[in-house]
Amino acid sequence: MNFENKILSKEIGQLLYNKEKSLATAESCTGGRVAEAIIAVPGASNYFKGGIVAYTDEVKADLLSVNPQLLEEKGAVSEEVAREMVKGVISRMKVDYAIAVTGYAGPGGGKEAPVGTIWLACGDTEEIETFMLSENNGRDVNLAVATNKALHMFHDFLVKSS
């Protein structure tokens, strides 16, 4: 894990700990990288409850309660699905906040959107923010950028809501 992600994770952890709030992740293409960054900080068990790697539409629907019709109409790589993943993991894991990632990291995929399209979402039951990455720099870079941007987004969300 890079140094910047460690710093972000530590700051996120401190913010959550100070607020006495909890976090979970719902990840598709990043496969648990965001959760890995969060738990790299000692004491993460004080605020991080866990993550769901929802790599398939079936898992998104069954474990995160993403509407199958939405998956059919919009595709798994969409803003709407990223939002539903946040809501679903908050409900399933009984946490205050969530971070979600869904996208086409490459080299294949890209049915509904080009490879490199990755939707990020974070928030709580009242507000969810989203962001779309759209550059294809190869699988490894796409995943690293998505993980870093998700941490930045959530950090900024927590600071703003303080």
Sequence and secondary structure as in RCSB ss.txt:
>XXXX:A:sequence
MNFENKILSKEIGQLLYNKEKSLATAESCTGGRVAEAIIAVPGASNYFKGGIVAYTDEVKADLLSVNPQLLEEKG
AVSEEVAREMVKGVISRMKVDYAIAVTGYAGPGGGKEAPVGTIWLACGDTEEIETFMLSENNGRDVNLAVATNKA
LHMFHDFLVKSS
>XXXX:A:secstr
  HHHHHHHHHHHHHHHHHT  EEEEESTTTTHHHHHHHTSTTGGGTEEEEEE  SHHHHHHHH   HHHHHHH 
SSSHHHHHHHHHHHHHHHT SEEEEEEE  SSS  SSS TT EEEEEE SS EEEEEE     HHHHHHHHHHHH
HHHHHHHHHHT 
